[in-house]
Amino acid sequence: MSSSSSSSSSPFFISTETLCSILTHKTLIDHFQSNLPKASTFLQTPIRHHYSVSPSSSLLLMPSWSSSPSYLPYIGVKLVTHFPQNSALNLPGVQGSYVLFSSTNGQTLASMDSTELTLYRTSCVSGLASKYLARDDSEVLVMVGAGAMAPHLIRAHLSARPSLRRVLIWNRTVEKARTLAQKLRESGEFEGLRIEGCEDLDEVVGFGDIVSCATNSEAPLVKGEKLKLGAHLDLVGSFKPSMMECDDEAIRRGTVFVDNEAALVEAGELVGAFERGVIGKDEVGGDLLQLIRGDKIGRTSLEHITVFKSVGSAVVDMLAAQLVYETYIRG
C-alpha cells in the first residue's frame, strides 16, 4: 500500500465531482479486499460522538487514526449533520465532510464530501460481501429502495457479480422506482442489463439471486418465506434496533454474516431476532474480515441462503478516503 502525504501546507478540497471521477465500485471493492485485514489491526476507532444541537437536529463525529504511520499515515474524522426537517427546504437531511490529517505531523491533508464517500463505501462493503456470499451464477438483483444508495448498490453488486442480467427495483412510491430504472437505462452504462421498476415486492423478491435493501423501514419488507433457495439477502438500511428490512423468517432461513460486531447490537433485524430466540448470537456465521481471511466459509452450497447485515465502520471510511486522497495526489 502506498502511503503518500503532501508537502504543501494548504490542504486539498476534493470536490464531489472529483471524488466520483476517482472512485469506481470495482477499485474500492478490491481496495477493501486487499487492505481491510491489515487496516483493522492498526486503526483505532473509538465509539462515535453524538450531540443534539437542537430538539430535532444532531451532529455526529466519527474519528479514527492509525497506530502504524509507516503503513497508513493518517488520522481521519467524519463529521455529519442530521437535520430531518431539511426535506421541506429541498435540502438533504444528512450532510457531512471527511477530513484527513497526517498522523506523522498532524497536518491537514484534505477534506471531501462524506455523503458521497459513504454511498461508495457502504455499497462496496455489500459488493465485497457478495463475492463471498452470493452465487457465482447470480442473474437477478432485486433492489429494495430507490434512494441515493440504490444506484451505488446496483453498481457494486454488478462489479462483484458480473453475471447479473436483470435488475428489478421496488420502492414504496412506485413512480420513484420506475424513474430510477429509466434513468439507469438511459445512462448507457448498463448495456445488456434489463432494469425495471416493480409494483409488488412480494411478487418479485422470489426472483432475486441477490436481494439488496437500502431503506429506512421500521417494518419488515422482505418476507423470508418468499426468498428462493440459494438467494443472498443484503441488508443496508437499518442502524438502530427500531429499524428492520426483513422478517424473522429471513433470518431463520439464512446464515447471517455481518460487516462488524456493531451490527449485533445496532441492527433491528438481528437485535429483534436474538430477543425472540429466532437465532442465538453464536449462530452468526462470521464477519467480513473472517470471510476475507478465510477463517470462515461463506456460501457452502447452491441452495444455501445467506444474509449480510452491515452498519458501517470508521475503518472502511478511512480506507475509502485514503484511496481518494492517494489517487488524487498521484493524478
C-alpha positions as CSV (number, residue, x, y, z in Angstrom):
1,M,0.0,0.0,0.0
2,S,1.3,3.4,-0.9
3,S,1.4,6.0,1.9
4,S,1.9,9.3,0.3
5,S,1.4,12.7,2.0
6,S,1.5,16.2,0.7
7,S,4.4,18.6,1.5
8,S,2.1,21.6,0.8
9,S,0.8,23.4,3.9
10,S,-2.5,24.1,2.1
11,P,-5.0,21.2,2.4
12,F,-6.8,19.9,-0.7
13,F,-10.5,20.3,-1.1
14,I,-11.6,17.3,-3.2
15,S,-15.0,18.1,-4.8
16,T,-17.8,15.6,-5.1
17,E,-17.3,15.7,-8.8
18,T,-13.6,14.8,-8.5
19,L,-14.3,12.1,-5.9
20,C,-16.8,10.5,-8.3
21,S,-14.3,10.6,-11.1
22,I,-11.6,9.0,-8.9
23,L,-13.6,6.2,-7.4
24,T,-15.1,3.2,-9.1
25,H,-17.0,0.5,-7.2
26,K,-14.7,-2.2,-8.6
27,T,-11.5,-0.4,-7.4
28,L,-12.9,0.3,-4.0
29,I,-14.1,-3.3,-3.5
30,D,-10.6,-4.5,-4.5
31,H,-9.0,-2.0,-2.1
32,F,-11.2,-3.2,0.8
33,Q,-10.5,-6.8,0.0
34,S,-6.7,-6.2,-0.1
35,N,-6.4,-3.9,2.9
36,L,-9.3,-4.5,5.4
37,P,-7.5,-7.2,7.4
38,K,-4.3,-5.2,8.0
39,A,-6.1,-1.8,8.4
40,S,-8.4,-3.3,11.0
41,T,-5.3,-4.3,13.1
42,F,-3.7,-0.8,13.0
43,L,-6.7,1.6,13.1
44,Q,-8.1,2.9,16.4
45,T,-11.8,3.6,16.1
46,P,-13.5,4.9,19.3
47,I,-17.3,5.0,19.6
48,R,-18.8,7.8,17.6
49,H,-19.8,11.0,19.3
50,H,-23.4,12.1,19.0
51,Y,-24.6,15.6,20.0
52,S,-28.2,17.0,19.9
53,V,-27.7,20.6,18.6
54,S,-31.5,21.3,18.7
55,P,-34.5,19.1,19.6
56,S,-34.6,17.8,16.0
57,S,-31.1,18.1,14.7
58,S,-27.8,16.5,15.6
59,L,-24.0,16.4,15.0
60,L,-22.0,13.2,14.8
61,L,-18.2,12.9,14.9
62,M,-16.5,9.6,13.9
63,P,-12.7,9.7,14.5
64,S,-10.1,7.1,13.6
65,W,-6.3,7.0,13.5
66,S,-3.5,4.7,12.6
67,S,-1.2,3.3,15.2
68,S,1.3,2.4,12.3
69,P,2.2,5.6,10.4
70,S,4.6,3.6,8.2
71,Y,1.6,1.6,6.9
72,L,-1.3,4.1,7.0
73,P,-0.1,7.6,8.0
74,Y,-3.5,9.1,8.6
75,I,-5.9,10.5,11.2
76,G,-9.5,10.8,9.8
77,V,-12.7,12.4,11.1
78,K,-16.1,12.0,9.6
79,L,-18.3,15.0,10.5
80,V,-22.0,14.5,9.9
81,T,-25.1,16.7,10.5
82,H,-28.6,15.3,10.6
83,F,-31.4,17.9,10.0
84,P,-34.5,15.8,9.2
85,Q,-36.6,19.0,8.6
86,N,-34.4,19.8,5.6
87,S,-36.8,18.0,3.2
88,A,-39.1,21.0,3.5
89,L,-36.2,23.2,2.3
90,N,-35.4,20.7,-0.5
91,L,-32.0,20.0,1.1
92,P,-30.5,16.7,2.1
93,G,-31.3,15.6,5.7
94,V,-27.8,14.2,6.2
95,Q,-24.7,16.2,5.1
96,G,-21.1,16.0,6.1
97,S,-17.4,16.1,5.4
98,Y,-14.5,13.8,5.8
99,V,-11.2,15.4,6.9
100,L,-7.9,13.6,6.6
101,F,-4.8,14.6,8.6
102,S,-1.2,13.3,8.6
103,S,-0.6,11.1,11.6
104,T,3.2,11.9,11.5
105,N,2.9,15.7,11.8
106,G,-0.8,16.5,12.3
107,Q,-1.0,18.5,9.0
108,T,-4.5,18.7,7.4
109,L,-4.2,16.9,4.1
110,A,-7.6,17.0,2.5
111,S,-11.4,17.3,3.0
112,M,-14.1,15.7,0.9
113,D,-17.8,15.2,0.8
114,S,-18.6,12.4,3.3
115,T,-22.1,11.9,1.9
116,E,-20.8,10.6,-1.4
117,L,-17.9,8.8,0.3
118,T,-20.4,7.0,2.5
119,L,-22.5,5.9,-0.5
120,Y,-19.4,4.4,-2.2
121,R,-18.0,2.7,0.9
122,T,-21.4,1.3,2.1
123,S,-22.2,-0.1,-1.3
124,C,-18.7,-1.5,-1.8
125,V,-18.8,-3.3,1.5
126,S,-22.0,-5.0,0.3
127,G,-20.4,-5.7,-3.1
128,L,-17.4,-7.3,-1.3
129,A,-19.7,-9.5,0.8
130,S,-21.4,-10.6,-2.4
131,K,-18.2,-12.0,-3.6
132,Y,-18.2,-14.5,-0.7
133,L,-21.9,-15.0,-0.2
134,A,-23.8,-14.7,-3.5
135,R,-23.9,-17.5,-6.1
136,D,-21.3,-17.2,-8.8
137,D,-24.1,-17.5,-11.4
138,S,-26.4,-14.9,-9.9
139,E,-28.5,-13.3,-12.7
140,V,-31.3,-11.3,-11.0
141,L,-30.8,-8.5,-8.5
142,V,-33.9,-7.2,-6.6
143,M,-33.2,-3.7,-5.4
144,V,-35.4,-2.7,-2.4
145,G,-35.4,1.1,-2.2
146,A,-34.8,3.7,-4.8
147,G,-33.0,6.4,-2.9
148,A,-29.4,7.7,-3.3
149,M,-27.9,4.4,-2.2
150,A,-29.7,2.2,-4.8
151,P,-27.7,3.1,-7.9
152,H,-24.5,2.6,-5.9
153,L,-25.6,-0.8,-4.6
154,I,-26.6,-1.9,-8.2
155,R,-23.1,-0.9,-9.5
156,A,-21.3,-2.6,-6.6
157,H,-23.2,-5.9,-6.9
158,L,-22.7,-5.8,-10.6
159,S,-18.9,-5.3,-10.1
160,A,-18.8,-8.2,-7.7
161,R,-21.2,-10.4,-9.8
162,P,-20.9,-9.5,-13.5
163,S,-23.1,-12.5,-14.3
164,L,-26.1,-10.3,-13.3
165,R,-28.5,-9.8,-16.3
166,R,-31.6,-8.2,-14.7
167,V,-32.3,-5.6,-12.0
168,L,-35.8,-5.3,-10.5
169,I,-36.3,-2.1,-8.5
170,W,-39.0,-1.7,-5.8
171,N,-39.9,1.4,-3.8
172,R,-42.9,2.3,-1.6
173,T,-43.6,5.0,-4.2
174,V,-43.7,3.0,-7.4
175,E,-43.0,6.0,-9.6
176,K,-39.7,6.6,-7.9
177,A,-38.6,3.0,-8.7
178,R,-39.7,3.5,-12.4
179,T,-37.9,6.8,-12.6
180,L,-34.6,5.4,-11.3
181,A,-34.9,2.4,-13.7
182,Q,-35.4,4.7,-16.6
183,K,-32.5,7.0,-15.5
184,L,-30.2,4.0,-15.3
185,R,-31.3,2.6,-18.6
186,E,-30.8,5.9,-20.3
187,S,-27.3,6.4,-18.8
188,G,-25.8,4.0,-21.4
189,E,-23.7,2.4,-18.6
190,F,-25.7,-0.8,-18.3
191,E,-25.7,-2.3,-21.7
192,G,-27.1,-5.9,-21.8
193,L,-28.8,-5.4,-18.4
194,R,-32.6,-5.3,-18.1
195,I,-33.6,-2.7,-15.5
196,E,-37.3,-2.4,-14.5
197,G,-39.3,-0.7,-11.8
198,C,-41.8,-3.0,-9.9
199,E,-45.1,-2.6,-8.0
200,D,-45.3,-5.7,-5.8
201,L,-42.3,-6.7,-3.7
202,D,-43.8,-10.0,-2.6
203,E,-44.2,-10.9,-6.3
204,V,-40.6,-10.2,-7.4
205,V,-38.5,-11.0,-4.3
206,G,-38.6,-14.7,-5.2
207,F,-36.8,-14.0,-8.5
208,G,-33.8,-12.5,-6.7
209,D,-30.5,-14.3,-6.6
210,I,-29.4,-11.2,-4.7
211,V,-31.9,-9.1,-2.8
212,S,-30.4,-5.8,-1.7
213,C,-32.2,-3.5,0.7
214,A,-31.5,0.2,1.4
215,T,-34.5,1.8,3.2
216,N,-35.4,3.5,6.5
217,S,-38.1,1.0,7.1
218,E,-39.3,0.2,10.7
219,A,-41.5,-2.7,9.4
220,P,-40.2,-5.8,7.7
221,L,-40.3,-5.5,3.9
222,V,-38.7,-8.8,2.7
223,K,-40.5,-11.9,3.8
224,G,-38.2,-14.9,4.4
225,E,-40.7,-17.4,3.0
226,K,-40.5,-15.6,-0.4
227,L,-36.7,-16.0,-0.7
228,K,-35.6,-18.5,-3.3
229,L,-33.2,-21.3,-2.4
230,G,-29.7,-20.0,-2.9
231,A,-30.6,-16.4,-2.5
232,H,-28.3,-13.8,-0.9
233,L,-30.0,-11.1,1.2
234,D,-28.1,-7.9,1.6
235,L,-29.4,-5.5,4.4
236,V,-28.0,-2.0,4.4
237,G,-30.7,0.3,5.8
238,S,-31.2,-0.3,9.5
239,F,-28.8,1.2,12.0
240,K,-30.9,1.1,15.2
241,P,-33.0,-1.5,17.0
242,S,-36.3,0.0,15.9
243,M,-35.5,-0.4,12.2
244,M,-35.8,-3.6,10.1
245,E,-35.9,-4.5,6.5
246,C,-36.7,-8.2,6.7
247,D,-38.8,-10.5,9.0
248,D,-37.6,-13.2,11.4
249,E,-38.2,-15.9,8.9
250,A,-35.5,-14.5,6.6
251,I,-33.0,-14.5,9.5
252,R,-34.1,-18.0,10.5
253,R,-33.7,-19.5,6.9
254,G,-30.4,-17.9,6.1
255,T,-26.9,-18.0,7.6
256,V,-26.2,-14.5,8.9
257,F,-22.9,-12.6,8.3
258,V,-22.1,-9.1,9.5
259,D,-19.7,-6.4,8.4
260,N,-18.5,-6.0,12.1
261,E,-19.7,-6.7,15.6
262,A,-21.6,-3.4,16.0
263,A,-24.3,-4.9,13.8
264,L,-25.2,-7.4,16.5
265,V,-26.3,-4.6,18.8
266,E,-27.4,-1.9,16.3
267,A,-29.4,-3.7,13.6
268,G,-33.1,-4.1,14.3
269,E,-33.3,-7.3,12.3
270,L,-30.7,-9.0,14.5
271,V,-31.5,-7.4,17.9
272,G,-35.1,-8.5,17.5
273,A,-34.2,-12.0,16.3
274,F,-31.9,-12.5,19.3
275,E,-34.6,-11.2,21.7
276,R,-37.2,-13.5,20.2
277,G,-34.9,-16.6,20.2
278,V,-35.0,-16.9,16.4
279,I,-31.3,-17.4,16.4
280,G,-28.5,-17.0,19.0
281,K,-25.5,-14.8,18.7
282,D,-23.4,-17.9,18.5
283,E,-25.2,-18.9,15.3
284,V,-24.0,-15.8,13.3
285,G,-21.8,-17.2,10.6
286,G,-19.0,-14.6,10.9
287,D,-17.9,-11.2,9.8
288,L,-16.5,-9.7,6.7
289,L,-12.9,-9.8,8.0
290,Q,-13.2,-13.5,8.7
291,L,-14.6,-14.1,5.2
292,I,-11.7,-12.2,3.6
293,R,-9.1,-14.0,5.7
294,G,-10.7,-17.4,5.0
295,D,-11.3,-18.0,8.8
296,K,-15.0,-18.5,8.0
297,I,-16.6,-20.1,4.9
298,G,-19.4,-18.1,3.3
299,R,-21.6,-19.9,0.8
300,T,-21.5,-23.7,1.2
301,S,-23.9,-24.8,-1.5
302,L,-26.1,-23.6,-4.4
303,E,-29.2,-23.9,-2.2
304,H,-27.7,-22.1,0.8
305,I,-29.5,-18.9,1.7
306,T,-27.1,-16.2,3.0
307,V,-27.8,-12.9,4.8
308,F,-25.4,-10.0,5.1
309,K,-26.1,-7.1,7.5
310,S,-23.9,-4.0,7.5
311,V,-23.9,-0.9,9.8
312,G,-20.7,0.7,8.6
313,S,-17.4,1.5,10.4
314,A,-14.7,4.1,10.6
315,V,-12.2,1.6,9.2
316,V,-13.9,1.5,5.8
317,D,-14.4,5.3,5.9
318,M,-10.7,5.7,6.3
319,L,-9.8,3.2,3.6
320,A,-12.2,4.9,1.1
321,A,-10.8,8.4,2.0
322,Q,-7.2,7.0,1.7
323,L,-7.9,5.7,-1.8
324,V,-9.5,9.0,-2.9
325,Y,-6.6,11.1,-1.5
326,E,-3.7,9.0,-2.7
327,T,-5.3,8.7,-6.2
328,Y,-5.9,12.5,-6.2
329,I,-2.3,13.5,-5.3
330,R,-0.9,11.0,-7.9
331,G,-3.1,12.4,-10.6
